[in-house]
Structure formats: structure tokens, C-alpha cells
Amino acid sequence: MDSDLQLLFAWREGDRDAGDRLLRKHVASLRRFFHNKVDREVDDLIQRTFLACTKAKDTFEGRASFRTLLFVLARRQLIRFYERAARHNPEDIESLSVEDLGTSPSQLVARHKEHTLLLAALRRIPLELQMTVELHYWEDLTTSELSEVMDIPQGTVKSRLRRAREALGRELGTFERDGVPTQSTEQDLESWARALRETATQPPK
């Protein structure tokens, strides 16, 4: 199978089939990225990201992975989505949670109650933390790649991942106080997060 960069370079040379193959490889990843954050327009946001990629392909130098570029563009599209909603100051968007931003993402059908609770908890932490932890666990982005995507120093990425885990623990604790057992989720956050990859890839209902 051709690598992302091989397909990208062929696309630059006019091979439209290579471009189509490259974008199709990453549809599932983009669906996961948008699915637990917006209540509509998931497919439209994917298309907008692909269009932005088409425009950016000729200036991409290949020093980072193609997926890094793709998620940089996806993050921009997500922020613009919330800016169009005009409910909050643009500067505040990433410090607010999906719940604060007033969206109700389509319900993802999880196989286990713990998965459902973790998805709910992710929507209750600041968007900057949600994006960072999901890209790390669902897409296996390194701290270096996350630094590029989130436009922050690599050291800040590490502290943000720690803060995200702590915030998720607090949110899961609120479910516990409401009488919903979450012990197994808290004990094995990484395992549950990776198991949710399949759930978050399904088309919204």
C-alpha cells in the first residue's frame, strides 16, 4: 500500500485517483474527530476539511505526517463551526466544553455502560482537553504531532494530557456520586478510550 506522502506527491503531480485514495484512508479518523463534538454537519465538516486539504496540499512540506496536517485543518473547521454558531466569544471556545457550547452530539451506541459514561465525560471537559486526549488515544498521535495540531509547545501537550485525565476522573466521579458505578472506567481509562475507536467511527444517527 502506498504511504500517505507517496499518495500526496502523486496527487500534486495531477493523479486525482491518488488524492481520492489518500482522503478515503482518513475518513474514519475525521468522523471520530467530529462525531463526539458536534450535533450536526459531521459529513459537511469532513468535506470542508478535505477541501481545505486540497488547497493546502501544494504548500505542505512533508516534514510532519500527513495526518498532522489533516487534524490541523480539522481543528480549524471545528472552531469555525462554533464561531458560526455565534454563541460565545471566539477566544473562549476551546476553554469551554461541548456541553457549554450548547451542542448535543448524536448519541453514539456504545457496547458497554462504561463507554457511554466516558463519552459523556469527554463532552463535559474543556474542548482543548477533549481534542488532545481523543487524538492521543483514538488516533495514536504523539506529543510532537499533538504539538503541531494544537499549536502549543510539546511540554504543554504533556501537561494538557495529564489535566485531561484528571478532568475526566472528576467528571466520572460525579456519575459515581449520582449512583452510577464507574470504577472500572476510572481504573482503565486508556483501555476504554482505545475500545471506543470503533464506536466513534460509526455514522451519526
C-alpha positions in Angstrom: 0.0 0.0 0.0 1.3 3.5 -0.9 2.2 5.7 2.0 0.4 9.0 2.7 3.3 11.0 1.4 3.6 8.9 -1.8 -0.1 9.4 -2.5 0.2 13.1 -1.7 3.1 13.7 -4.0 1.4 11.8 -6.8 -1.7 13.9 -6.2 0.4 17.0 -6.6 1.6 15.7 -10.0 -2.0 15.5 -11.1 -3.0 12.0 -10.1 -6.6 12.6 -8.9 -7.1 8.9 -8.1 -4.1 9.1 -5.7 -5.8 12.1 -4.0 -9.1 10.2 -3.7 -7.3 7.2 -2.2 -5.4 9.4 0.3 -8.6 11.1 1.5 -10.6 7.9 1.8 -7.9 6.4 4.0 -8.7 9.1 6.6 -12.5 9.4 6.5 -12.9 7.2 9.6 -10.4 9.3 11.6 -12.1 12.5 10.7 -15.5 11.0 11.6 -14.1 10.1 15.1 -12.8 13.6 15.5 -16.1 15.4 14.8 -18.6 12.8 16.0 -18.4 13.4 19.7 -18.2 17.2 19.4 -21.0 18.4 17.1 -24.7 17.8 16.9 -25.0 18.2 13.1 -22.9 18.7 10.0 -20.4 15.9 10.6 -20.3 14.9 6.9 -20.2 18.6 5.9 -17.2 19.2 8.3 -15.4 16.2 6.8 -15.9 17.6 3.3 -14.8 21.1 4.4 -11.6 19.6 5.8 -10.9 17.7 2.6 -11.5 20.9 0.6 -9.0 22.7 2.8 -6.6 19.8 2.4 -6.9 20.1 -1.4 -6.0 23.8 -1.1 -3.1 23.1 1.3 -1.5 20.1 -0.5 0.9 22.1 -2.7 2.4 24.0 0.3 2.7 21.1 2.7 6.4 20.4 3.0 6.1 16.8 4.4 8.2 17.5 7.5 5.3 16.2 9.6 2.9 13.4 8.9 0.0 13.9 6.5 -2.4 13.1 9.4 -0.9 16.0 11.3 -1.9 18.4 8.5 -5.3 16.8 8.3 -6.0 17.3 12.0 -4.7 20.8 11.9 -7.3 21.5 9.3 -10.0 19.6 11.1 -9.4 21.6 14.3 -9.7 24.8 12.3 -13.0 23.7 10.8 -14.4 22.7 14.2 -13.5 26.1 15.7 -15.2 27.8 12.7 -18.2 25.7 13.2 -18.6 27.1 16.7 -17.8 30.6 15.6 -20.6 30.4 13.1 -22.9 29.4 15.9 -22.0 32.8 17.4 -23.0 31.7 20.9 -19.7 32.6 22.6 -16.6 34.8 22.2 -14.3 33.0 19.7 -11.4 33.3 22.2 -13.3 31.3 24.7 -14.3 28.4 22.5 -11.5 25.9 23.3 -11.7 26.6 27.0 -15.4 25.6 27.1 -16.8 22.1 26.9 -19.1 20.7 24.2 -21.9 20.9 26.7 -21.1 24.5 27.5 -21.0 25.3 23.8 -24.6 24.1 23.6 -24.4 21.1 21.2 -25.8 17.7 21.8 -23.8 15.3 19.6 -25.8 12.4 18.1 -25.8 9.5 20.6 -23.1 7.0 19.9 -24.1 3.5 20.6 -21.5 2.0 22.9 -21.4 -1.7 23.8 -20.7 -1.1 27.5 -22.1 1.3 30.0 -18.6 2.4 30.9 -18.0 3.5 27.3 -21.2 5.6 27.3 -20.1 7.3 30.6 -16.7 8.0 29.2 -18.2 9.6 26.0 -20.4 11.8 28.2 -17.5 12.7 30.4 -15.4 13.8 27.4 -18.2 16.2 26.4 -18.0 17.8 29.8 -14.3 18.8 29.9 -12.8 21.8 28.0 -12.7 21.3 24.3 -8.9 21.7 24.2 -8.6 18.8 26.6 -11.1 16.7 24.8 -9.4 17.1 21.4 -6.0 16.4 22.9 -6.9 13.3 24.8 -9.1 11.9 21.9 -6.3 12.4 19.3 -3.8 10.8 21.6 -5.8 7.7 22.5 -8.0 7.3 19.4 -5.6 8.3 16.7 -2.2 7.5 18.4 -0.8 11.0 17.8 2.5 11.5 19.5 3.1 14.5 21.8 5.2 16.0 18.9 2.3 15.6 16.5 -0.2 17.0 19.0 2.1 20.0 19.5 1.6 20.7 15.8 -2.1 20.1 15.7 -2.9 22.1 18.9 -0.3 24.8 18.2 1.2 24.6 21.6 4.7 23.5 22.9 5.3 19.8 23.4 5.7 20.3 27.1 2.3 21.9 27.3 0.8 18.8 25.4 2.1 16.6 28.2 0.6 18.7 30.9 -2.6 19.0 29.0 -2.9 15.2 28.7 -2.4 15.0 32.5 -5.1 17.7 33.0 -7.4 15.9 30.7 -7.1 12.6 32.6 -7.7 14.4 35.9 -10.7 16.2 34.5 -12.2 13.0 33.2 -11.7 11.4 36.6 -13.6 14.3 38.2 -16.4 14.0 35.8 -16.6 10.3 36.2 -16.7 10.9 39.9 -19.8 12.9 39.5 -21.5 9.9 37.9 -20.4 7.8 40.9 -21.9 10.2 43.3 -25.1 10.0 41.3 -25.2 6.3 41.9 -23.7 5.1 38.6 -20.7 2.8 39.1 -17.7 3.9 37.2 -14.8 2.2 39.0 -13.7 0.0 36.0 -13.7 3.0 33.7 -11.5 5.1 36.0 -9.1 2.3 36.6 -8.5 1.6 32.9 -9.1 4.8 31.1 -6.6 4.1 28.3 -8.2 0.7 27.5 -11.7 2.1 27.4 -10.6 5.1 25.3 -9.0 2.8 22.6 -12.0 0.5 22.7 -14.2 3.5 21.8 -12.5 4.0 18.4 -14.9 1.7 16.6 -17.9 3.3 18.3 -16.9 6.8 17.4 -16.4 5.9 13.8 -20.0 4.9 13.1 -22.1 7.4 11.1 -24.2 9.6 13.3 -27.9 8.7 13.7 
